[in-house]
Amino acid sequence: MISPQRRLDILDALRRGTVPGRGLETFAVGLERFERSVAEDLAAVERGAGTFKAIRGEYGSGKTFFVRWLQEQALRRGFLAAEVQISEAETPLHRLETVYRRMIERLMTSDCGHGALRSVIDRWLYVLEEDVLAAGGGSSASEAELVARTDTLLEQRLAPLARTTPAFATALRGYRSATVRGDRALADGILAWLGGQPSVGAAIKREIGVKGDVDHFAALGFIQGLLVAARDAGHPGLLIVLDEVETLQRVRRDVREKALNALRQWIDEIDGGRFPGLFLVITGTPSFFDGPQGVQVLPPLSQRLATHFDTDPRFDNPRAVQIRLRNFDLPSLAEVGRKVREIFVAHAAEAERVRRAVDDDYVVALATAVTGKLGGKVGVAPRMFLKKLVAEVLDRVELYPDFDPRRDYALTLNEHDLSPIERQAMGASHPDEIDLDL
């Protein structure tokens, strides 16, 4: 049975109309066909490989849900994970230093939410000390001797980094020194610089012997450095998700070409073995992968992502570099609704009463009604359907014993609660009028 805290986290997210960060396997539908290939990819990364995957799907196909589910699989295996929303204004893909900064800000472990860089680096230093003790003689050594031996081992571990990413190695040395001295302000400043923050003072940079900020060219090297430190700290890999890459279609052509070329370079270097332990995932709409304003602008990248989807979707290859998510149909939407209802009643005081009032037939009726309000497009309906189911039906049934959703609830959709795509669908008189190209 799902834990009470996980249940609350899931239901609170659905009330807000967002995808929960954890517990997605409890109400996932249609992801079974990807479980084997995902497990194979994660196992390969654990063995030291680097891999890349592109996820394609229209709005409502569950791309965000899929990558959150993928993150859960990775976190359970001890991976680091980070999800970055690509946007023209805040996180442009052609500025990899910005992508790196957002990645570090959202870096997670299984027991640490966003901002896990300190946890990873501190764990790495702790492992170094444990290795010194395990090598013998450490338990009877003085604190000064232990520090000296740990520094020696640190230099040995940093040697590969010093050759490829000297600034990252230099900053780690500085962080270790500041930590030993108890200089928290300096340690915090070094972590901020390591995380790509642009506002680190010049005094801190002078103290550790680095110049400038993390730029476009250093960003990939810093990810490589993070992978080395993470593996030493017991994390077998790093999952990075670049979500909504289709926003590149809206930028100027020269900027788009720079971004696509940066992505191509990254993929090539993963294939070339520069990023052992990295699992890079991007998401986008079919128009991004197939249309004239997306991947097709850069033929070398198009060739690397080329995957044919001219067969029955039932026979898609989940091991391909590009995988397709199918839009929800009404039975799938109702199945998700039934699973969410079971999560709701898992620890409810009057579970059977709630289950009777919101029975399977009612769940189907509500799914049908929400879909109808949104122009008959099932793929647009999941977010609003689950929000209405939890916040306006299940909550009321539990709180008010005399509330009967069939008698006392009338479905309404207010425009200010809808996303732009949902508003567009609501205003369409026929599903074919809904333009889903982003």
Secondary structure, DSSP 8 states (H G I E B T S, - for coil): ---HHHHHHHHHHHHHT---SS-GGGT--S-HHHHHHHHHHHHHHHTT--EEEEEE--TTS-HHHHHHHHHHHHHHTT-EEEEEE-BTTTB-TT-HHHHHHHHHHT-BBTTB-S--HHHHHHHHHHHHHHHHHHTTT-TTS-HHHHHHHHHHHHHHHHHHHHHH-HHHHHHHHHHHHHHHHT-HHHHHHHHHHHTT-TT--HHHHHHHT--S---HHHHHHHHHHHHHHHHHTT---EEEEEE-GGGGGGS-HHHHHHHHHHHHHHHHHHHTTSSTTEEEEEEE-HHHHHSTTTGGGSHHHHHHH-----S-GGG--TTSSEEE-----HHHHHHHHHHHHHHHHTT-TTHHHHHHHT-HHHHHHHHHHHHHHTTT-GGG-HHHHHHHIIIIIIHHHHH-TT--HHHH------GGGS-HHHHHHHH-SSGGG-----
